[in-house]
Amino acid sequence: EVELSGDGSAVNTGPKGVINDWRRFKQLETEQRQEQRREMERLIKKLSMTCRSHLDEETDKQKQKELQEKINGKVAW
């Protein structure tokens, strides 16, 4: 069974047309879900904050202290 739509194109209203419409709908649904997932990942990366642990800060302080001691040792010559 074939009908003409308002714009003059043919529309299959039989079982095959319904099945094709359903497949196309599912395909579009999947593509939309994937795009939403990608957008969510972009937002997460954009909005995520980097944080440093107390241990990281202590390590940096220790490295800074050692560097300062080396500098002082070379200057004291």
PQR file with spaces between the fields and no chain letter, atoms N, CA, C, O and H, PARSE charges and radii, in Angstrom:
ATOM       1  N    GLU     1       0.846   -1.178    0.000 -0.4000 1.5000
ATOM       2  CA   GLU     1       0.000    0.000    0.000 -0.0000 2.0000
ATOM       3  C    GLU     1       0.886    1.233    0.000  0.5500 1.7000
ATOM       4  O    GLU     1       1.751    1.370    0.865 -0.5500 1.4000
ATOM       5  N    VAL     2       0.687    2.125   -0.948 -0.4000 1.5000
ATOM       6  CA   VAL     2       1.499    3.324   -1.061 -0.0000 2.0000
ATOM       7  C    VAL     2       0.579    4.525   -1.086  0.5500 1.7000
ATOM       8  O    VAL     2      -0.409    4.549   -1.819 -0.5500 1.4000
ATOM       9  H    VAL     2      -0.016    2.013   -1.650  0.4000 1.0000
ATOM      10  N    GLU     3       0.911    5.522   -0.280 -0.4000 1.5000
ATOM      11  CA   GLU     3       0.148    6.773   -0.250 -0.0000 2.0000
ATOM      12  C    GLU     3       1.079    7.911   -0.592  0.5500 1.7000
ATOM      13  O    GLU     3       2.297    7.792   -0.454 -0.5500 1.4000
ATOM      14  H    GLU     3       1.714    5.502    0.315  0.4000 1.0000
ATOM      15  N    LEU     4       0.515    9.001   -1.033 -0.4000 1.5000
ATOM      16  CA   LEU     4       1.302   10.199   -1.273 -0.0000 2.0000
ATOM      17  C    LEU     4       1.153   11.113   -0.073  0.5500 1.7000
ATOM      18  O    LEU     4       0.047   11.347    0.414 -0.5500 1.4000
ATOM      19  H    LEU     4      -0.474    9.098   -1.145  0.4000 1.0000
ATOM      20  N    SER     5       2.268   11.619    0.393 -0.4000 1.5000
ATOM      21  CA   SER     5       2.206   12.549    1.521 -0.0000 2.0000
ATOM      22  C    SER     5       1.913   13.955    1.002  0.5500 1.7000
ATOM      23  O    SER     5       1.798   14.164   -0.206 -0.5500 1.4000
ATOM      24  H    SER     5       3.167   11.429   -0.002  0.4000 1.0000
ATOM      25  N    GLY     6       1.798   14.884    1.887 -0.4000 1.5000
ATOM      26  CA   GLY     6       1.474   16.269    1.533 -0.0000 2.0000
ATOM      27  C    GLY     6       2.471   16.908    0.586  0.5500 1.7000
ATOM      28  O    GLY     6       2.092   17.766   -0.211 -0.5500 1.4000
ATOM      29  H    GLY     6       1.892   14.713    2.868  0.4000 1.0000
ATOM      30  N    ASP     7       3.714   16.523    0.649 -0.4000 1.5000
ATOM      31  CA   ASP     7       4.731   17.117   -0.224 -0.0000 2.0000
ATOM      32  C    ASP     7       4.903   16.340   -1.531  0.5500 1.7000
ATOM      33  O    ASP     7       5.772   16.678   -2.335 -0.5500 1.4000
ATOM      34  H    ASP     7       4.023   15.826    1.296  0.4000 1.0000
ATOM      35  N    GLY     8       4.089   15.307   -1.753 -0.4000 1.5000
ATOM      36  CA   GLY     8       4.117   14.571   -3.004 -0.0000 2.0000
ATOM      37  C    GLY     8       5.008   13.356   -2.997  0.5500 1.7000
ATOM      38  O    GLY     8       5.051   12.637   -3.996 -0.5500 1.4000
ATOM      39  H    GLY     8       3.384   15.033   -1.099  0.4000 1.0000
ATOM      40  N    SER     9       5.724   13.088   -1.916 -0.4000 1.5000
ATOM      41  CA   SER     9       6.583   11.906   -1.874 -0.0000 2.0000
ATOM      42  C    SER     9       5.762   10.690   -1.470  0.5500 1.7000
ATOM      43  O    SER     9       4.735   10.816   -0.803 -0.5500 1.4000
ATOM      44  H    SER     9       5.689   13.671   -1.104  0.4000 1.0000
ATOM      45  N    ALA    10       6.217    9.517   -1.877 -0.4000 1.5000
ATOM      46  CA   ALA    10       5.509    8.281   -1.579 -0.0000 2.0000
ATOM      47  C    ALA    10       5.823    7.821   -0.166  0.5500 1.7000
ATOM      48  O    ALA    10       6.965    7.914    0.283 -0.5500 1.4000
ATOM      49  H    ALA    10       7.052    9.414   -2.418  0.4000 1.0000
ATOM      50  N    VAL    11       4.817    7.329    0.529 -0.4000 1.5000
ATOM      51  CA   VAL    11       4.972    6.811    1.879 -0.0000 2.0000
ATOM      52  C    VAL    11       4.430    5.397    1.902  0.5500 1.7000
ATOM      53  O    VAL    11       3.279    5.168    1.530 -0.5500 1.4000
ATOM      54  H    VAL    11       3.889    7.254    0.164  0.4000 1.0000
ATOM      55  N    ASN    12       5.237    4.452    2.331 -0.4000 1.5000
ATOM      56  CA   ASN    12       4.813    3.065    2.414 -0.0000 2.0000
ATOM      57  C    ASN    12       4.138    2.871    3.764  0.5500 1.7000
ATOM      58  O    ASN    12       4.784    2.958    4.807 -0.5500 1.4000
ATOM      59  H    ASN    12       6.172    4.638    2.634  0.4000 1.0000
ATOM      60  N    THR    13       2.831    2.606    3.738 -0.4000 1.5000
ATOM      61  CA   THR    13       2.098    2.456    4.995 -0.0000 2.0000
ATOM      62  C    THR    13       1.859    0.997    5.359  0.5500 1.7000
ATOM      63  O    THR    13       1.172    0.708    6.338 -0.5500 1.4000
ATOM      64  H    THR    13       2.306    2.536    2.890  0.4000 1.0000
ATOM      65  N    GLY    14       2.420    0.077    4.582 -0.4000 1.5000
ATOM      66  CA   GLY    14       2.248   -1.340    4.878 -0.0000 2.0000
ATOM      67  C    GLY    14       3.217   -1.794    5.950  0.5500 1.7000
ATOM      68  O    GLY    14       3.930   -0.979    6.536 -0.5500 1.4000
ATOM      69  H    GLY    14       2.979    0.312    3.786  0.4000 1.0000
ATOM      70  N    PRO    15       3.244   -3.102    6.209 -0.5600 1.5000
ATOM      71  CA   PRO    15       4.112   -3.651    7.248  0.2800 2.0000
ATOM      72  C    PRO    15       5.588   -3.314    7.030  0.5500 1.7000
ATOM      73  O    PRO    15       6.296   -3.001    7.987 -0.5500 1.4000
ATOM      74  N    LYS    16       6.053   -3.374    5.795 -0.4000 1.5000
ATOM      75  CA   LYS    16       7.455   -3.065    5.528 -0.0000 2.0000
ATOM      76  C    LYS    16       7.756   -1.599    5.829  0.5500 1.7000
ATOM      77  O    LYS    16       8.829   -1.275    6.337 -0.5500 1.4000
ATOM      78  H    LYS    16       5.478   -3.629    5.017  0.4000 1.0000
ATOM      79  N    GLY    17       6.829   -0.733    5.523 -0.4000 1.5000
ATOM      80  CA   GLY    17       7.015    0.684    5.824 -0.0000 2.0000
ATOM      81  C    GLY    17       7.071    0.937    7.312  0.5500 1.7000
ATOM      82  O    GLY    17       7.886    1.727    7.790 -0.5500 1.4000
ATOM      83  H    GLY    17       5.956   -0.996    5.111  0.4000 1.0000
ATOM      84  N    VAL    18       6.203    0.267    8.041 -0.4000 1.5000
ATOM      85  CA   VAL    18       6.184    0.416    9.501 -0.0000 2.0000
ATOM      86  C    VAL    18       7.489   -0.095   10.095  0.5500 1.7000
ATOM      87  O    VAL    18       8.069    0.539   10.976 -0.5500 1.4000
ATOM      88  H    VAL    18       5.541   -0.374    7.653  0.4000 1.0000
ATOM      89  N    ILE    19       7.948   -1.249    9.606 -0.4000 1.5000
ATOM      90  CA   ILE    19       9.210   -1.816   10.096 -0.0000 2.0000
ATOM      91  C    ILE    19      10.370   -0.880    9.773  0.5500 1.7000
ATOM      92  O    ILE    19      11.231   -0.642   10.620 -0.5500 1.4000
ATOM      93  H    ILE    19       7.477   -1.763    8.889  0.4000 1.0000
ATOM      94  N    ASN    20      10.397   -0.354    8.564 -0.4000 1.5000
ATOM      95  CA   ASN    20      11.467    0.586    8.190 -0.0000 2.0000
ATOM      96  C    ASN    20      11.412    1.848    9.033  0.5500 1.7000
ATOM      97  O    ASN    20      12.452    2.354    9.456 -0.5500 1.4000
ATOM      98  H    ASN    20       9.697   -0.547    7.876  0.4000 1.0000
ATOM      99  N    ASP    21      10.203    2.369    9.285 -0.4000 1.5000
ATOM     100  CA   ASP    21      10.057    3.550   10.142 -0.0000 2.0000
ATOM     101  C    ASP    21      10.577    3.268   11.539  0.5500 1.7000
ATOM     102  O    ASP    21      11.253    4.108   12.132 -0.5500 1.4000
ATOM     103  H    ASP    21       9.359    1.958    8.941  0.4000 1.0000
ATOM     104  N    TRP    22      10.266    2.079   12.076 -0.4000 1.5000
ATOM     105  CA   TRP    22      10.710    1.717   13.418 -0.0000 2.0000
ATOM     106  C    TRP    22      12.239    1.609   13.462  0.5500 1.7000
ATOM     107  O    TRP    22      12.875    2.076   14.407 -0.5500 1.4000
ATOM     108  H    TRP    22       9.717    1.396   11.594  0.4000 1.0000
ATOM     109  N    ARG    23      12.819    0.985   12.426 -0.4000 1.5000
ATOM     110  CA   ARG    23      14.284    0.867   12.369 -0.0000 2.0000
ATOM     111  C    ARG    23      14.931    2.248   12.310  0.5500 1.7000
ATOM     112  O    ARG    23      15.917    2.509   13.000 -0.5500 1.4000
ATOM     113  H    ARG    23      12.302    0.605   11.659  0.4000 1.0000
ATOM     114  N    ARG    24      14.380    3.113   11.497 -0.4000 1.5000
ATOM     115  CA   ARG    24      14.924    4.476   11.383 -0.0000 2.0000
ATOM     116  C    ARG    24      14.796    5.213   12.712  0.5500 1.7000
ATOM     117  O    ARG    24      15.722    5.913   13.123 -0.5500 1.4000
ATOM     118  H    ARG    24      13.579    2.901   10.937  0.4000 1.0000
ATOM     119  N    PHE    25      13.662    5.061   13.386 -0.4000 1.5000
ATOM     120  CA   PHE    25      13.459    5.685   14.691 -0.0000 2.0000
ATOM     121  C    PHE    25      14.499    5.200   15.686  0.5500 1.7000
ATOM     122  O    PHE    25      15.081    6.003   16.415 -0.5500 1.4000
ATOM     123  H    PHE    25      12.910    4.492   13.052  0.4000 1.0000
ATOM     124  N    LYS    26      14.740    3.886   15.725 -0.4000 1.5000
ATOM     125  CA   LYS    26      15.718    3.333   16.655 -0.0000 2.0000
ATOM     126  C    LYS    26      17.129    3.805   16.327  0.5500 1.7000
ATOM     127  O    LYS    26      17.928    4.067   17.227 -0.5500 1.4000
ATOM     128  H    LYS    26      14.267    3.234   15.133  0.4000 1.0000
ATOM     129  N    GLN    27      17.431    3.914   15.041 -0.4000 1.5000
ATOM     130  CA   GLN    27      18.739    4.409   14.626 -0.0000 2.0000
ATOM     131  C    GLN    27      18.929    5.849   15.094  0.5500 1.7000
ATOM     132  O    GLN    27      19.975    6.196   15.644 -0.5500 1.4000
ATOM     133  H    GLN    27      16.782    3.701   14.310  0.4000 1.0000
ATOM     134  N    LEU    28      17.923    6.678   14.876 -0.4000 1.5000
ATOM     135  CA   LEU    28      18.010    8.075   15.307 -0.0000 2.0000
ATOM     136  C    LEU    28      18.103    8.175   16.827  0.5500 1.7000
ATOM     137  O    LEU    28      18.832    9.012   17.359 -0.5500 1.4000
ATOM     138  H    LEU    28      17.074    6.396   14.429  0.4000 1.0000
ATOM     139  N    GLU    29      17.364    7.324   17.512 -0.4000 1.5000
ATOM     140  CA   GLU    29      17.392    7.305   18.974 -0.0000 2.0000
ATOM     141  C    GLU    29      18.794    6.962   19.476  0.5500 1.7000
ATOM     142  O    GLU    29      19.291    7.593   20.408 -0.5500 1.4000
ATOM     143  H    GLU    29      16.772    6.644   17.080  0.4000 1.0000
ATOM     144  N    THR    30      19.432    5.966   18.860 -0.4000 1.5000
ATOM     145  CA   THR    30      20.785    5.556   19.236 -0.0000 2.0000
ATOM     146  C    THR    30      21.788    6.668   18.959  0.5500 1.7000
ATOM     147  O    THR    30      22.654    6.948   19.789 -0.5500 1.4000
ATOM     148  H    THR    30      19.028    5.453   18.102  0.4000 1.0000
ATOM     149  N    GLU    31      21.675    7.300   17.800 -0.4000 1.5000
ATOM     150  CA   GLU    31      22.580    8.399   17.461 -0.0000 2.0000
ATOM     151  C    GLU    31      22.422    9.561   18.441  0.5500 1.7000
ATOM     152  O    GLU    31      23.408   10.175   18.848 -0.5500 1.4000
ATOM     153  H    GLU    31      20.972    7.073   17.126  0.4000 1.0000
ATOM     154  N    GLN    32      21.193    9.855   18.813 -0.4000 1.5000
ATOM     155  CA   GLN    32      20.951   10.945   19.760 -0.0000 2.0000
ATOM     156  C    GLN    32      21.552   10.609   21.132  0.5500 1.7000
ATOM     157  O    GLN    32      22.151   11.469   21.777 -0.5500 1.4000
ATOM     158  H    GLN    32      20.391    9.357   18.482  0.4000 1.0000
ATOM     159  N    ARG    33      21.390    9.372   21.566 -0.4000 1.5000
ATOM     160  CA   ARG    33      21.942    8.946   22.856 -0.0000 2.0000
ATOM     161  C    ARG    33      23.466    9.043   22.851  0.5500 1.7000
ATOM     162  O    ARG    33      24.068    9.475   23.835 -0.5500 1.4000
ATOM     163  H    ARG    33      20.903    8.673   21.042  0.4000 1.0000
ATOM     164  N    GLN    34      24.091    8.639   21.738 -0.4000 1.5000
ATOM     165  CA   GLN    34      25.546    8.725   21.627 -0.0000 2.0000
ATOM     166  C    GLN    34      26.012   10.174   21.649  0.5500 1.7000
ATOM     167  O    GLN    34      27.014   10.494   22.289 -0.5500 1.4000
ATOM     168  H    GLN    34      23.603    8.288   20.939  0.4000 1.0000
ATOM     169  N    GLU    35      25.301   11.042   20.963 -0.4000 1.5000
ATOM     170  CA   GLU    35      25.659   12.464   20.950 -0.0000 2.0000
ATOM     171  C    GLU    35      25.515   13.069   22.349  0.5500 1.7000
ATOM     172  O    GLU    35      26.353   13.864   22.774 -0.5500 1.4000
ATOM     173  H    GLU    35      24.487   10.782   20.443  0.4000 1.0000
ATOM     174  N    GLN    36      24.459   12.694   23.056 -0.4000 1.5000
ATOM     175  CA   GLN    36      24.281   13.182   24.427 -0.0000 2.0000
ATOM     176  C    GLN    36      25.412   12.697   25.321  0.5500 1.7000
ATOM     177  O    GLN    36      25.893   13.447   26.170 -0.5500 1.4000
ATOM     178  H    GLN    36      23.778   12.048   22.711  0.4000 1.0000
ATOM     179  N    ARG    37      25.839   11.461   25.144 -0.4000 1.5000
ATOM     180  CA   ARG    37      26.934   10.902   25.945 -0.0000 2.0000
ATOM     181  C    ARG    37      28.235   11.660   25.661  0.5500 1.7000
ATOM     182  O    ARG    37      28.980   11.993   26.583 -0.5500 1.4000
ATOM     183  H    ARG    37      25.448   10.851   24.454  0.4000 1.0000
ATOM     184  N    ARG    38      28.504   11.932   24.366 -0.4000 1.5000
ATOM     185  CA   ARG    38      29.711   12.687   24.017 -0.0000 2.0000
ATOM     186  C    ARG    38      29.662   14.098   24.598  0.5500 1.7000
ATOM     187  O    ARG    38      30.666   14.600   25.103 -0.5500 1.4000
ATOM     188  H    ARG    38      27.899   11.662   23.617  0.4000 1.0000
ATOM     189  N    GLU    39      28.501   14.735   24.525 -0.4000 1.5000
ATOM     190  CA   GLU    39      28.356   16.086   25.075 -0.0000 2.0000
ATOM     191  C    GLU    39      28.558   16.070   26.587  0.5500 1.7000
ATOM     192  O    GLU    39      29.192   16.968   27.141 -0.5500 1.4000
ATOM     193  H    GLU    39      27.685   14.328   24.115  0.4000 1.0000
ATOM     194  N    MET    40      28.019   15.052   27.250 -0.4000 1.5000
ATOM     195  CA   MET    40      28.182   14.934   28.701 -0.0000 2.0000
ATOM     196  C    MET    40      29.656   14.760   29.051  0.5500 1.7000
ATOM     197  O    MET    40      30.138   15.365   30.009 -0.5500 1.4000
ATOM     198  H    MET    40      27.504   14.323   26.800  0.4000 1.0000
ATOM     199  N    GLU    41      30.379   13.939   28.285 -0.4000 1.5000
ATOM     200  CA   GLU    41      31.811   13.742   28.536 -0.0000 2.0000
ATOM     201  C    GLU    41      32.586   15.032   28.332  0.5500 1.7000
ATOM     202  O    GLU    41      33.507   15.336   29.092 -0.5500 1.4000
ATOM     203  H    GLU    41      29.988   13.448   27.507  0.4000 1.0000
ATOM     204  N    ARG    42      32.212   15.800   27.297 -0.4000 1.5000
ATOM     205  CA   ARG    42      32.881   17.097   27.074 -0.0000 2.0000
ATOM     206  C    ARG    42      32.636   18.038   28.248  0.5500 1.7000
ATOM     207  O    ARG    42      33.549   18.726   28.706 -0.5500 1.4000
ATOM     208  H    ARG    42      31.465   15.554   26.680  0.4000 1.0000
ATOM     209  N    LEU    43      31.398   18.062   28.730 -0.4000 1.5000
ATOM     210  CA   LEU    43      31.089   18.929   29.871 -0.0000 2.0000
ATOM     211  C    LEU    43      31.827   18.483   31.128  0.5500 1.7000
ATOM     212  O    LEU    43      32.326   19.312   31.888 -0.5500 1.4000
ATOM     213  H    LEU    43      30.656   17.504   28.358  0.4000 1.0000
ATOM     214  N    ILE    44      31.892   17.189   31.339 -0.4000 1.5000
ATOM     215  CA   ILE    44      32.590   16.677   32.517 -0.0000 2.0000
ATOM     216  C    ILE    44      34.057   17.086   32.476  0.5500 1.7000
ATOM     217  O    ILE    44      34.609   17.544   33.477 -0.5500 1.4000
ATOM     218  H    ILE    44      31.486   16.516   30.721  0.4000 1.0000
ATOM     219  N    LYS    45      34.683   16.919   31.320 -0.4000 1.5000
ATOM     220  CA   LYS    45      36.092   17.310   31.194 -0.0000 2.0000
ATOM     221  C    LYS    45      36.263   18.809   31.382  0.5500 1.7000
ATOM     222  O    LYS    45      37.223   19.256   32.009 -0.5500 1.4000
ATOM     223  H    LYS    45      34.235   16.547   30.507  0.4000 1.0000
ATOM     224  N    LYS    46      35.334   19.583   30.842 -0.4000 1.5000
ATOM     225  CA   LYS    46      35.434   21.034   30.932 -0.0000 2.0000
ATOM     226  C    LYS    46      35.240   21.519   32.365  0.5500 1.7000
ATOM     227  O    LYS    46      35.940   22.420   32.827 -0.5500 1.4000
ATOM     228  H    LYS    46      34.553   19.220   30.333  0.4000 1.0000
ATOM     229  N    LEU    47      34.293   20.919   33.052 -0.4000 1.5000
ATOM     230  CA   LEU    47      33.941   21.402   34.385 -0.0000 2.0000
ATOM     231  C    LEU    47      34.696   20.710   35.515  0.5500 1.7000
ATOM     232  O    LEU    47      34.613   21.132   36.668 -0.5500 1.4000
ATOM     233  H    LEU    47      33.725   20.187   32.677  0.4000 1.0000
ATOM     234  N    SER    48      35.424   19.657   35.190 -0.4000 1.5000
ATOM     235  CA   SER    48      36.122   18.949   36.265 -0.0000 2.0000
ATOM     236  C    SER    48      37.263   19.807   36.794  0.5500 1.7000
ATOM     237  O    SER    48      37.969   20.478   36.041 -0.5500 1.4000
ATOM     238  H    SER    48      35.491   19.314   34.253  0.4000 1.0000
ATOM     239  N    MET    49      37.414   19.765   38.060 -0.4000 1.5000
ATOM     240  CA   MET    49      38.476   20.532   38.703 -0.0000 2.0000
ATOM     241  C    MET    49      39.627   19.591   39.014  0.5500 1.7000
ATOM     242  O    MET    49      39.424   18.421   39.339 -0.5500 1.4000
ATOM     243  H    MET    49      36.841   19.220   38.672  0.4000 1.0000
ATOM     244  N    THR    50      40.804   20.106   38.911 -0.4000 1.5000
ATOM     245  CA   THR    50      41.941   19.308   39.340 -0.0000 2.0000
ATOM     246  C    THR    50      42.181   19.616   40.803  0.5500 1.7000
ATOM     247  O    THR    50      42.140   20.773   41.220 -0.5500 1.4000
ATOM     248  H    THR    50      40.969   21.056   38.647  0.4000 1.0000
ATOM     249  N    CYS    51      42.423   18.618   41.547 -0.4000 1.5000
ATOM     250  CA   CYS    51      42.691   18.851   42.964 -0.0000 2.0000
ATOM     251  C    CYS    51      43.971   18.122   43.343  0.5500 1.7000
ATOM     252  O    CYS    51      44.341   17.109   42.749 -0.5500 1.4000
ATOM     253  H    CYS    51      42.456   17.678   41.208  0.4000 1.0000
ATOM     254  N    ARG    52      44.612   18.657   44.321 -0.4000 1.5000
ATOM     255  CA   ARG    52      45.857   18.077   44.798 -0.0000 2.0000
ATOM     256  C    ARG    52      45.628   17.579   46.209  0.5500 1.7000
ATOM     257  O    ARG    52      44.955   18.223   47.014 -0.5500 1.4000
ATOM     258  H    ARG    52      44.312   19.480   44.803  0.4000 1.0000
ATOM     259  N    SER    53      46.181   16.454   46.486 -0.4000 1.5000
ATOM     260  CA   SER    53      46.044   15.886   47.815 -0.0000 2.0000
ATOM     261  C    SER    53      47.058   16.533   48.754  0.5500 1.7000
ATOM     262  O    SER    53      47.991   17.206   48.318 -0.5500 1.4000
ATOM     263  H    SER    53      46.728   15.930   45.832  0.4000 1.0000
ATOM     264  N    HIS    54      46.858   16.320   50.011 -0.4000 1.5000
ATOM     265  CA   HIS    54      47.780   16.825   51.032 -0.0000 2.0000
ATOM     266  C    HIS    54      49.174   16.225   50.808  0.5500 1.7000
ATOM     267  O    HIS    54      50.188   16.901   50.982 -0.5500 1.4000
ATOM     268  H    HIS    54      46.100   15.773   50.365  0.4000 1.0000
ATOM     269  N    LEU    55      49.203   14.965   50.426 -0.4000 1.5000
ATOM     270  CA   LEU    55      50.473   14.291   50.165 -0.0000 2.0000
ATOM     271  C    LEU    55      51.218   14.958   49.004  0.5500 1.7000
ATOM     272  O    LEU    55      52.437   15.120   49.062 -0.5500 1.4000
ATOM     273  H    LEU    55      48.379   14.416   50.285  0.4000 1.0000
ATOM     274  N    ASP    56      50.485   15.347   47.943 -0.4000 1.5000
ATOM     275  CA   ASP    56      51.112   16.044   46.817 -0.0000 2.0000
ATOM     276  C    ASP    56      51.718   17.365   47.278  0.5500 1.7000
ATOM     277  O    ASP    56      52.829   17.711   46.875 -0.5500 1.4000
ATOM     278  H    ASP    56      49.495   15.215   47.896  0.4000 1.0000
ATOM     279  N    GLU    57      51.008   18.091   48.106 -0.4000 1.5000
ATOM     280  CA   GLU    57      51.510   19.371   48.602 -0.0000 2.0000
ATOM     281  C    GLU    57      52.751   19.184   49.466  0.5500 1.7000
ATOM     282  O    GLU    57      53.705   19.956   49.366 -0.5500 1.4000
ATOM     283  H    GLU    57      50.106   17.809   48.433  0.4000 1.0000
ATOM     284  N    GLU    58      52.738   18.159   50.312 -0.4000 1.5000
ATOM     285  CA   GLU    58      53.888   17.883   51.166 -0.0000 2.0000
ATOM     286  C    GLU    58      55.108   17.497   50.322  0.5500 1.7000
ATOM     287  O    GLU    58      56.228   17.910   50.623 -0.5500 1.4000
ATOM     288  H    GLU    58      51.963   17.532   50.393  0.4000 1.0000
ATOM     289  N    THR    59      54.892   16.720   49.287 -0.4000 1.5000
ATOM     290  CA   THR    59      55.991   16.321   48.398 -0.0000 2.0000
ATOM     291  C    THR    59      56.579   17.548   47.716  0.5500 1.7000
ATOM     292  O    THR    59      57.799   17.684   47.621 -0.5500 1.4000
ATOM     293  H    THR    59      53.982   16.384   49.043  0.4000 1.0000
ATOM     294  N    ASP    60      55.723   18.435   47.244 -0.4000 1.5000
ATOM     295  CA   ASP    60      56.193   19.658   46.598 -0.0000 2.0000
ATOM     296  C    ASP    60      56.964   20.544   47.571  0.5500 1.7000
ATOM     297  O    ASP    60      57.984   21.131   47.209 -0.5500 1.4000
ATOM     298  H    ASP    60      54.732   18.325   47.321  0.4000 1.0000
ATOM     299  N    LYS    61      56.476   20.639   48.802 -0.4000 1.5000
ATOM     300  CA   LYS    61      57.180   21.440   49.809 -0.0000 2.0000
ATOM     301  C    LYS    61      58.566   20.861   50.065  0.5500 1.7000
ATOM     302  O    LYS    61      59.541   21.601   50.193 -0.5500 1.4000
ATOM     303  H    LYS    61      55.648   20.162   49.095  0.4000 1.0000
ATOM     304  N    GLN    62      58.649   19.530   50.139 -0.4000 1.5000
ATOM     305  CA   GLN    62      59.929   18.870   50.382 -0.0000 2.0000
ATOM     306  C    GLN    62      60.885   19.131   49.223  0.5500 1.7000
ATOM     307  O    GLN    62      62.060   19.427   49.442 -0.5500 1.4000
ATOM     308  H    GLN    62      57.857   18.929   50.035  0.4000 1.0000
ATOM     309  N    LYS    63      60.392   19.024   47.998 -0.4000 1.5000
ATOM     310  CA   LYS    63      61.238   19.278   46.826 -0.0000 2.0000
ATOM     311  C    LYS    63      61.705   20.736   46.812  0.5500 1.7000
ATOM     312  O    LYS    63      62.856   21.025   46.486 -0.5500 1.4000
ATOM     313  H    LYS    63      59.438   18.784   47.820  0.4000 1.0000
ATOM     314  N    GLN    64      60.805   21.638   47.167 -0.4000 1.5000
ATOM     315  CA   GLN    64      61.153   23.058   47.207 -0.0000 2.0000
ATOM     316  C    GLN    64      62.226   23.311   48.271  0.5500 1.7000
ATOM     317  O    GLN    64      63.160   24.082   48.050 -0.5500 1.4000
ATOM     318  H    GLN    64      59.870   21.403   47.432  0.4000 1.0000
ATOM     319  N    LYS    65      62.083   22.659   49.416 -0.4000 1.5000
ATOM     320  CA   LYS    65      63.049   22.808   50.502 -0.0000 2.0000
ATOM     321  C    LYS    65      64.418   22.285   50.069  0.5500 1.7000
ATOM     322  O    LYS    65      65.436   22.927   50.326 -0.5500 1.4000
ATOM     323  H    LYS    65      61.325   22.033   49.595  0.4000 1.0000
ATOM     324  N    GLU    66      64.446   21.125   49.415 -0.4000 1.5000
ATOM     325  CA   GLU    66      65.708   20.554   48.943 -0.0000 2.0000
ATOM     326  C    GLU    66      66.357   21.450   47.901  0.5500 1.7000
ATOM     327  O    GLU    66      67.575   21.631   47.914 -0.5500 1.4000
ATOM     328  H    GLU    66      63.619   20.604   49.206  0.4000 1.0000
ATOM     329  N    LEU    67      65.574   22.004   47.016 -0.4000 1.5000
ATOM     330  CA   LEU    67      66.085   22.921   45.996 -0.0000 2.0000
ATOM     331  C    LEU    67      66.672   24.167   46.656  0.5500 1.7000
ATOM     332  O    LEU    67      67.741   24.642   46.273 -0.5500 1.4000
ATOM     333  H    LEU    67      64.585   21.857   47.006  0.4000 1.0000
ATOM     334  N    GLN    68      65.959   24.686   47.652 -0.4000 1.5000
ATOM     335  CA   GLN    68      66.447   25.874   48.359 -0.0000 2.0000
ATOM     336  C    GLN    68      67.761   25.573   49.077  0.5500 1.7000
ATOM     337  O    GLN    68      68.661   26.413   49.095 -0.5500 1.4000
ATOM     338  H    GLN    68      65.091   24.300   47.963  0.4000 1.0000
ATOM     339  N    GLU    69      67.881   24.388   49.665 -0.4000 1.5000
ATOM     340  CA   GLU    69      69.122   24.003   50.339 -0.0000 2.0000
ATOM     341  C    GLU    69      70.283   23.892   49.345  0.5500 1.7000
ATOM     342  O    GLU    69      71.404   24.290   49.660 -0.5500 1.4000
ATOM     343  H    GLU    69      67.150   23.706   49.650  0.4000 1.0000
ATOM     344  N    LYS    70      70.023   23.358   48.158 -0.4000 1.5000
ATOM     345  CA   LYS    70      71.063   23.272   47.134 -0.0000 2.0000
ATOM     346  C    LYS    70      71.495   24.669   46.707  0.5500 1.7000
ATOM     347  O    LYS    70      72.686   24.935   46.546 -0.5500 1.4000
ATOM     348  H    LYS    70      69.112   23.035   47.903  0.4000 1.0000
ATOM     349  N    ILE    71      70.533   25.547   46.526 -0.4000 1.5000
ATOM     350  CA   ILE    71      70.841   26.913   46.129 -0.0000 2.0000
ATOM     351  C    ILE    71      71.669   27.597   47.218  0.5500 1.7000
ATOM     352  O    ILE    71      72.666   28.252   46.916 -0.5500 1.4000
ATOM     353  H    ILE    71      69.566   25.331   46.657  0.4000 1.0000
ATOM     354  N    ASN    72      71.263   27.450   48.478 -0.4000 1.5000
ATOM     355  CA   ASN    72      71.997   28.048   49.592 -0.0000 2.0000
ATOM     356  C    ASN    72      73.398   27.463   49.709  0.5500 1.7000
ATOM     357  O    ASN    72      74.343   28.181   50.037 -0.5500 1.4000
ATOM     358  H    ASN    72      70.453   26.918   48.723  0.4000 1.0000
ATOM     359  N    GLY    73      73.541   26.173   49.445 -0.4000 1.5000
ATOM     360  CA   GLY    73      74.854   25.531   49.504 -0.0000 2.0000
ATOM     361  C    GLY    73      75.789   26.070   48.435  0.5500 1.7000
ATOM     362  O    GLY    73      76.983   26.223   48.694 -0.5500 1.4000
ATOM     363  H    GLY    73      72.774   25.589   49.178  0.4000 1.0000
ATOM     364  N    LYS    74      75.291   26.361   47.253 -0.4000 1.5000
ATOM     365  CA   LYS    74      76.120   26.884   46.175 -0.0000 2.0000
ATOM     366  C    LYS    74      76.455   28.341   46.420  0.5500 1.7000
ATOM     367  O    LYS    74      77.547   28.794   46.078 -0.5500 1.4000
ATOM     368  H    LYS    74      74.321   26.237   47.042  0.4000 1.0000
ATOM     369  N    VAL    75      75.530   29.074   47.005 -0.4000 1.5000
ATOM     370  CA   VAL    75      75.772   30.499   47.259 -0.0000 2.0000
ATOM     371  C    VAL    75      76.762   30.668   48.407  0.5500 1.7000
ATOM     372  O    VAL    75      77.534   31.626   48.397 -0.5500 1.4000
ATOM     373  H    VAL    75      74.643   28.706   47.282  0.4000 1.0000
ATOM     374  N    ALA    76      76.770   29.780   49.393 -0.4000 1.5000
ATOM     375  CA   ALA    76      77.615   29.893   50.576 -0.0000 2.0000
ATOM     376  C    ALA    76      79.087   29.624   50.275  0.5500 1.7000
ATOM     377  O    ALA    76      79.918   29.880   51.146 -0.5500 1.4000
ATOM     378  H    ALA    76      76.143   29.001   49.402  0.4000 1.0000
ATOM     379  N    TRP    77      79.436   29.160   49.179 -0.4000 1.5000
ATOM     380  CA   TRP    77      80.813   28.838   48.837 -0.0000 2.0000
ATOM     381  C    TRP    77      81.687   29.943   49.229  0.5500 1.7000
ATOM     382  O    TRP    77      82.899   29.873   49.027 -0.5500 1.4000
ATOM     383  H    TRP    77      78.761   28.952   48.471  0.4000 1.0000
